[in-house]
């Protein structure tokens, strides 16, 4: 996740005041080391502020690892059965582009979110292919993400295309050809910046 994306996510979460419970699902969480050392901005802008507000965060991933609270596969039907209506806030960031069946994941996100709860999703909008282990090249606008959910059962609170201005993400790469290694930097200055689609939805069941 980009730093500016994490700030955007954290800012939206700060506006939420769930009434029923304070349980948050972080879907595709990866490890504690990833959140605190590899990408420390995740902890700084998203998880630490939630914890200070007494939210209980369940880090959910398909693999056993340090910092994973629940080992479960969001792509499988059993997920919805085990965690139906369990979470007041569901976070799914930078994951939909890495699954084979997007609709199956969306159905599970909806199923595990409580009525009047919130689902927050981010997906690359303008970004290169990056396999982890696959990239299905899903590059939606916010409205296209909302359209994946049952009509009339989600309300859009905020949808935005986040432009990434941080120059550290546009790096020089080795190349045998003149200037080719500078292509990301050149694209940055001619306006072809990385972009992320983000959307916050309120669930109505």
Secondary structure, 3 states (H helix, E strand, C coil): CCHHHHHHHHHHHCCCCCCCCCEEEEECCCCHHHHHHHCHHHHHHHHHHHHHCCCEEEEEECCCCCCCCEECCCCCHHHHHHCCCCEEEEEEECCHHHCCCHHHHHHHHHHHEEEEEEEEEEEEEECCCCCCCCCCCCCCCHHHHHCCCCCCCEEEEEEEEEECCCHHHCCCCCCCCCCHHHHHHHHHHCCCCCEEEEEEEEECC
